[in-house]
Amino acid sequence: MFEMTPFERSYRNLFARNPFADLEKDFFSNSASKLADFQTDVQDLGDSYLLEADLPGFDKKDIKIDINDHRLTIHAERHANAEHKDEKTGYIRQERTFGSFSRSFDINEIDESAISAAYVDGVLKLTLPKLQKPLPASHQIEIQ
């Protein structure tokens, strides 16, 4: 059965024998991998799916949506600088945040030519129409 489920999604096992295993793995893992995910909601509307992705703080030009081999990939990249000065203490703090965010979805049963996208108030909304399965030219109806 087809489902609009993102690729490479991991779920934690709350009943694992070692409850600190995920904590240890997260602490020592590559922090860049934590930036690669963003939150999405997928809603089945009957004849289409609505995918909503939270991408606050991005410019529309920094978001790319690609389709390759029935896989839809949303990629966003951010570069930002913020500088704060306190004249009383002479303290200067500079923070730089940047990162590349990416998610992929299987779209085997989606009409790829009819996908539409909008980006409003930090939320990317994709409408993904389902493929219409053609009915056979002729068929018989069985009498019960």
C-alpha contacts under 8 A as a table, 3 or more apart, distances in Angstrom:
res1	aa1	res2	aa2	distance
2	F	108	N	7.99
2	F	109	E	7.27
4	M	42	V	7.02
4	M	105	F	6.81
4	M	106	D	6.55
4	M	107	I	7.22
5	T	105	F	6.38
5	T	106	D	7.02
6	P	9	R	6.40
6	P	103	R	7.03
6	P	104	S	5.85
6	P	105	F	4.61
6	P	106	D	6.94
7	F	103	R	7.30
7	F	104	S	5.67
7	F	105	F	5.81
7	F	106	D	7.36
12	R	22	D	7.50
13	N	16	A	5.48
14	L	19	P	7.12
15	F	19	P	7.45
16	A	19	P	5.84
18	N	21	A	5.53
19	P	22	D	7.00
19	P	23	L	7.90
20	F	23	L	5.05
20	F	24	E	6.16
21	A	24	E	5.27
21	A	25	K	6.11
22	D	25	K	4.97
22	D	26	D	5.90
23	L	26	D	5.15
23	L	27	F	6.07
24	E	27	F	5.14
24	E	28	F	6.27
25	K	28	F	5.47
25	K	29	S	5.77
26	D	29	S	5.18
29	S	33	S	7.90
30	N	33	S	5.71
30	N	34	K	7.48
31	S	34	K	5.32
31	S	35	L	7.14
32	A	35	L	5.37
32	A	36	A	6.89
32	A	99	G	7.78
33	S	36	A	5.28
33	S	37	D	7.78
34	K	37	D	6.46
35	L	38	F	7.67
35	L	99	G	6.51
35	L	100	S	6.84
35	L	101	F	6.04
36	A	99	G	7.93
36	A	100	S	6.25
36	A	101	F	4.27
36	A	102	S	5.38
36	A	103	R	7.48
37	D	101	F	5.87
37	D	102	S	6.14
37	D	103	R	6.45
38	F	53	A	7.09
38	F	54	D	6.49
38	F	55	L	7.19
38	F	101	F	6.89
38	F	102	S	7.54
38	F	103	R	7.44
39	Q	53	A	5.87
39	Q	54	D	5.65
40	T	51	L	6.79
40	T	52	E	5.46
40	T	53	A	4.30
40	T	54	D	6.34
41	D	50	L	7.96
41	D	51	L	5.69
41	D	52	E	5.16
41	D	53	A	6.55
42	V	49	Y	6.65
42	V	50	L	5.63
42	V	51	L	4.46
42	V	52	E	6.45
43	Q	49	Y	5.53
43	Q	50	L	5.10
43	Q	51	L	6.47
44	D	47	D	7.87
44	D	48	S	6.34
44	D	49	Y	4.65
44	D	50	L	6.59
45	L	48	S	5.28
45	L	49	Y	5.51
45	L	50	L	6.97
46	G	49	Y	7.40
47	D	129	P	6.16
47	D	130	K	5.69
48	S	127	T	6.77
48	S	128	L	5.37
48	S	129	P	4.00
48	S	130	K	4.99
49	Y	127	T	5.93
49	Y	128	L	4.99
49	Y	129	P	6.29
49	Y	130	K	7.28
50	L	125	K	6.89
50	L	126	L	5.80
50	L	127	T	4.86
50	L	128	L	6.27
51	L	124	L	7.96
51	L	125	K	5.71
51	L	126	L	5.07
51	L	127	T	6.53
51	L	128	L	7.57
52	E	123	V	6.44
52	E	124	L	5.60
52	E	125	K	4.59
52	E	126	L	6.47
53	A	123	V	5.61
53	A	124	L	5.05
53	A	125	K	6.56
54	D	122	G	6.19
54	D	123	V	4.81
54	D	124	L	6.52
55	L	58	F	6.24
55	L	76	A	7.99
55	L	122	G	5.05
55	L	123	V	5.63
55	L	124	L	6.77
56	P	121	D	7.25
56	P	122	G	3.96
56	P	123	V	6.73
57	G	122	G	6.33
58	F	62	D	6.41
58	F	63	I	7.42
58	F	76	A	7.58
58	F	77	E	7.74
58	F	78	R	6.56
58	F	122	G	6.92
59	D	62	D	5.37
59	D	63	I	7.18
60	K	63	I	5.58
60	K	119	Y	6.78
61	K	64	K	7.62
62	D	76	A	5.64
62	D	77	E	5.72
62	D	78	R	7.06
63	I	74	I	7.20
63	I	75	H	5.79
63	I	76	A	4.40
63	I	77	E	6.88
64	K	74	I	5.90
64	K	75	H	5.16
64	K	76	A	6.27
65	I	72	L	7.01
65	I	73	T	5.69
65	I	74	I	4.67
65	I	75	H	6.37
66	D	72	L	5.74
66	D	73	T	5.23
66	D	74	I	6.64
67	I	70	H	6.47
67	I	71	R	5.52
67	I	72	L	4.53
67	I	73	T	6.34
68	N	71	R	5.31
68	N	72	L	6.68
70	H	106	D	6.22
70	H	107	I	5.20
70	H	108	N	5.26
71	R	104	S	6.45
71	R	105	F	5.57
71	R	106	D	4.82
71	R	107	I	5.60
71	R	108	N	7.52
72	L	104	S	5.47
72	L	105	F	5.13
72	L	106	D	6.48
72	L	107	I	6.47
73	T	102	S	6.92
73	T	103	R	5.63
73	T	104	S	4.19
73	T	105	F	6.40
74	I	102	S	5.56
74	I	103	R	5.40
74	I	104	S	6.36
75	H	100	S	7.29
75	H	101	F	5.67
75	H	102	S	4.38
75	H	103	R	6.73
76	A	100	S	5.87
76	A	101	F	5.11
76	A	102	S	6.41
77	E	98	F	7.42
77	E	99	G	5.81
77	E	100	S	4.43
77	E	101	F	6.17
78	R	97	T	7.68
78	R	98	F	5.04
78	R	99	G	5.48
78	R	100	S	6.54
79	H	96	R	7.73
79	H	97	T	6.29
79	H	98	F	4.46
79	H	99	G	6.96
80	A	96	R	5.93
80	A	97	T	5.48
80	A	98	F	6.14
81	N	94	Q	7.52
81	N	95	E	6.15
81	N	96	R	4.72
81	N	97	T	6.59
82	A	94	Q	5.97
82	A	95	E	5.40
82	A	96	R	6.40
83	E	92	I	7.49
83	E	93	R	6.07
83	E	94	Q	4.54
83	E	95	E	6.40
84	H	92	I	6.03
84	H	93	R	5.37
84	H	94	Q	6.32
85	K	90	G	7.19
85	K	91	Y	6.22
85	K	92	I	4.81
85	K	93	R	6.59
86	D	89	T	5.94
86	D	90	G	5.72
86	D	91	Y	5.58
86	D	92	I	6.59
87	E	90	G	5.15
87	E	91	Y	7.33
107	I	110	I	5.17
107	I	112	E	7.78
109	E	130	K	6.02
109	E	131	L	5.55
110	I	128	L	6.24
110	I	129	P	5.76
110	I	130	K	4.50
110	I	131	L	5.10
111	D	114	A	5.66
111	D	115	I	6.91
111	D	128	L	7.09
111	D	129	P	5.58
111	D	130	K	5.65
111	D	131	L	4.91
112	E	115	I	5.63
112	E	128	L	7.62
112	E	129	P	7.89
114	A	128	L	7.23
114	A	129	P	6.49
115	I	126	L	6.95
115	I	127	T	5.69
115	I	128	L	5.00
115	I	129	P	6.47
116	S	126	L	5.67
116	S	127	T	5.28
116	S	128	L	7.01
117	A	124	L	7.06
117	A	125	K	5.59
117	A	126	L	4.45
117	A	127	T	6.42
118	A	124	L	5.82
118	A	125	K	5.24
118	A	126	L	6.62
119	Y	122	G	6.66
119	Y	123	V	5.65
119	Y	124	L	4.39
119	Y	125	K	6.21
120	V	123	V	5.49
120	V	124	L	6.63
136	P	139	H	6.68
